[in-house]
Amino acid sequence: MRIWSLHPSLLDRRALVACWRETLLAQKVLRGLTRGYTNHPQLIRFRAHPQPLEAVAAYLSGLADEADARGYSFNRALIGAGEDSADKNGADKSENPYASLARIPVPIGQLEYELAFLQHKVAGRDPEWEHQLSERLAARGELAACAHPLFEVVPGAIEPWEKTKDF
């Protein structure tokens, strides 16, 4: 399971689709609807969030927004925080799923590792995207601007839960 900390616009098609499926599975795990993957380390940061179901729903919304931008069709009906999507004042959270949600901290070292991992994967499977990724990174500027909107970049190394690979 790979739930990227990187902004969805940086993910190639395969990574974006896989992340969508895997995050839907994470949502099921957090709802207690499956027995598999319950101890997966990537769920630690969602479980630590004060509103884990809302956080995973916001994360999925970011993926769906990127899918829309690329002309893909992700089924937004699968996104659900387990509660009504309107807050107590009747405002629709679908307009900005991050407006009232606490951000999840992600260490800059984690982003660096994930970016290097993504670049390694893309180099082997999609040279065209490798070029687009370079352009997208240049347009974003600093690495702190390369995080999924749910995450707040903080100083630090790779997360202790990350299972690093040599590549």
N, C-alpha and C positions, 0 to 999 in steps of 0.2 A: 504494500500500500504506500503510495506517495501522494501526500497532500502538500503540494508545493507552497512555500512561503512567498515565492516569486509572484509578480503580477501576472495575471492570466494572459496578457498580451504578449508575453515573452515565450509562452509555451507553444511548441509546434503542435500540429493537429493531433498527433498520437498522444502527446502528453496531456493536452487539454481534454480530450475525450476520456482518457484513462483516469485523469484526476476527477472528472465529473462522476464517473461510475464509482470510483473508490470513495469519494466524499458522500455520495448517496448511501453507500454501505456504512460509512462512519455515522451518518445520521440515524440509520437503523440501529446500530450498536448503541448510540446514545439514548435512543428511545426504548431500549430493551427488547427489540423485536427480533434479535438474532443471537445465537450463542457463539458464533464465530467471531474472531477478531476482537473480542472484548478486552484483551490485554495488549492490544497493539500500541506500541510506543507513540505513534503519531497522534493518538487520541488524548494524550496527556494534556496538551495545551488547551484543547476544547473542554475537557473535564474540569480543568482548573478555572475556567471562565465562570463568572457569576451567573451567566445565562447561556449554558452550553448549547442548547437547541437553537436558540436565536443566533448564536455565533456561527454555528455550522450552516444555518439557513442564509445568513449574510454572506458567508464564504461561497456557497453555491450560487447565490445571486451574482456575485462577481464573475464566476465562471460562465454563467448563462449570458451575462452582458457581453462578454467577449465572444461567445458563440454567436450571438445575434450580430455583432459587428462583422463577423466573418461570413455571415449568411448560413450558419448552421442552425439546426433546429433542436435545441435542448428542451425537454418537457419541464417547464417551470412548475407545473402542477405537482411535480414530485418534491418540490421544495416546501418544507413546512416546519415551523418552529414548534408545532404541537399545540399552538394556541391561535387565536384569531390574529390576523395580520394587522389589525388596527389597534392603536394604543387607546388609552382611556379617554383621550380627547377626540378620538375618531379619526386621527390622522393616519393615512395609509403609509406604512413603512416601506412598501415596495418601491416608492419613489427614491428613497435613500435608505437602504437597509443598515447603514452605519451611523445614522444621525444620533441615535440615543444609545448606542451600544459601545461598551468599553472595548478598546482595542486590545489585541493580544500582543504582548511584547515578543519580538523576534530579534535575537542578537545578530549583529552585522556579520559575525563569523558564520552563522547559519546561512545567511543569504549568500555569502561568498562561496560556501561549500555547494549549496544548491545550484548556483549559477554555473560553477565549474562542472558539476555533475550533468546539468542540462546540456551544456556546450559539448561535453563528451558524448552524450547520447545522440544529440542532433548531428554531430560530425559523422557518425556512423550510419545514420539512417535517412537524413534529409539535407544534403548539401545546399539546396536552395534556401531552406529555412535558416541554415547556418548563416548565410549572408543577411537575410532579413533580421535575424536575431542581433547581429552586429549593428545594423542600422537602428533597430529599436532601442538597443542599449545606449547608443550614442545620443539618440533623441531624448532619452530620459536623464542623461547626465550622470549624476552620482548614484552609487549603488543604493543608497537609502530611498531613492525614488523608484526602485525596482521591486518593492514589496507589494503583495496583495493588499488592497485597501483595508482589510480587516486588521492588518498587522501594523504595529508601531515599532520602528527600528530603534534598537537600543544598543549600547556598547556590549561587547561580549564575544565569546567564542562559540563554537558549534554546540548545539544543544546536547545535554548528556544523554538524551534518549535516541539521538541520531545514530544509526548503524552505518558508519562511514565505509566507503569502498575505496580501494586504490584504483585509480584510472590514469 
